[in-house]
Amino acid sequence: MKPDFKQFDDIPGTTIFTIQRAQEGFSLNQFCMSLRKEENRKKFLANEAEYLKDWNLSKEQIQAVLDRNFQQMLDLGGNVYFLSKIFATDGLSYVQAVSTMTDMNVEEYKAMMLAGGRNVEGLRSKKEQGKK
């Protein structure tokens, strides 16, 4: 019996890395891991679109990488630990990159995390978003 991860789709700001996402994102995550090598980082930065052709990515995954839309990459099967290779290639800290997935700037995001994270009050369900 497979666990029902659909229940987590209702939580705002949460992307669960499921088996299905892992399968969908396999090539995306392999591309990210290639960036561990300096020569690959240089090739990628020299011509990103050309470098991505070698990785069997979907059009949506390619566009998300080119746009540095990290949330879209997560939605398309990227794993944040693999995506961190892109952050590092771009010279971004983890906090800088992750803050792009919020409606906060880096300083606001840092302050929120130092204060203990997202407030437990407020939007807890996407279904409730339009009801308040």
C-alpha positions in Angstrom: 0.0 0.0 0.0 1.4 3.4 -1.1 1.2 6.3 1.3 -1.1 9.1 0.3 1.1 12.1 -0.1 -1.7 14.1 -1.9 -2.8 15.3 1.5 0.4 17.4 1.8 -0.4 19.3 -1.4 -2.8 21.5 0.7 0.0 22.9 2.9 1.1 26.3 1.7 4.9 26.5 1.0 5.4 22.8 1.3 6.7 20.5 -1.4 7.1 16.8 -0.4 9.8 14.9 -2.3 7.9 11.8 -3.1 8.9 8.7 -5.1 6.9 10.2 -8.1 8.8 13.5 -7.8 12.1 11.7 -7.5 11.4 9.8 -10.7 10.2 12.9 -12.5 13.3 14.9 -11.3 15.9 12.2 -11.8 17.6 13.9 -14.8 17.3 17.4 -13.2 19.0 16.1 -10.1 21.7 14.4 -12.1 22.3 17.6 -13.9 22.7 19.4 -10.6 25.1 16.8 -9.3 27.3 17.4 -12.4 27.9 20.9 -11.1 30.1 19.4 -8.4 33.0 19.5 -10.9 34.5 22.8 -11.7 34.8 22.1 -15.4 31.1 21.4 -15.6 30.2 24.6 -13.8 32.3 26.5 -16.2 30.7 24.8 -19.2 27.2 25.4 -17.8 27.8 29.1 -17.0 29.4 29.6 -20.5 26.3 28.4 -22.3 23.5 27.2 -20.0 21.0 26.3 -22.7 23.6 24.2 -24.6 24.8 22.4 -21.4 21.2 21.5 -20.5 20.7 19.7 -23.8 22.8 16.8 -22.5 20.5 16.0 -19.5 17.2 14.7 -20.9 15.2 17.4 -19.1 11.6 18.4 -19.9 11.0 21.8 -21.4 9.5 22.9 -18.1 12.6 21.8 -16.2 14.9 23.5 -18.7 13.0 26.8 -18.4 12.9 26.6 -14.6 16.7 26.2 -14.5 17.3 29.0 -16.9 14.9 31.3 -14.9 16.4 30.1 -11.6 12.8 29.4 -10.5 13.7 27.1 -7.6 10.2 26.5 -6.5 9.3 25.3 -10.0 12.3 23.0 -10.0 11.1 21.5 -6.7 7.6 21.1 -8.2 9.2 19.3 -11.2 11.1 16.8 -9.1 14.1 18.7 -8.0 15.5 18.0 -4.6 16.7 21.0 -2.6 19.9 19.3 -1.7 20.7 18.8 -5.4 19.4 22.2 -6.3 22.0 23.7 -3.9 24.6 22.9 -6.5 23.0 25.5 -8.7 22.9 28.0 -5.8 26.6 27.5 -5.2 27.4 27.7 -9.0 25.6 31.1 -9.0 27.5 32.2 -5.8 24.3 32.3 -3.7 24.1 31.2 -0.1 21.4 28.8 0.8 19.4 31.6 2.6 19.6 33.8 -0.5 18.3 31.0 -2.8 15.6 29.8 -0.5 14.3 33.3 0.1 13.5 33.5 -3.6 10.8 30.9 -2.9 9.0 33.2 -0.5 7.4 36.6 -0.7 10.2 37.9 1.5 13.6 39.5 0.7 16.7 37.9 2.1 16.8 40.0 5.3 13.1 39.4 6.0 13.6 35.7 5.5 16.7 35.5 7.7 14.8 37.4 10.4 11.9 35.1 10.2 14.1 32.0 10.5 16.1 33.5 13.4 12.8 34.1 15.2 11.9 30.5 14.9 10.4 30.1 11.4 7.0 30.6 10.0 4.4 31.6 12.5 2.0 28.8 13.5 -0.9 31.2 13.2 -2.1 32.2 9.7 -2.6 30.4 6.5 -2.3 26.6 7.2 -4.4 25.3 4.2 -4.6 26.4 0.5 -8.3 25.6 0.7 -8.7 28.3 3.4 -6.7 30.9 1.4 -9.7 32.7 -0.1 -11.9 32.4 3.0 -10.3 34.9 5.4 
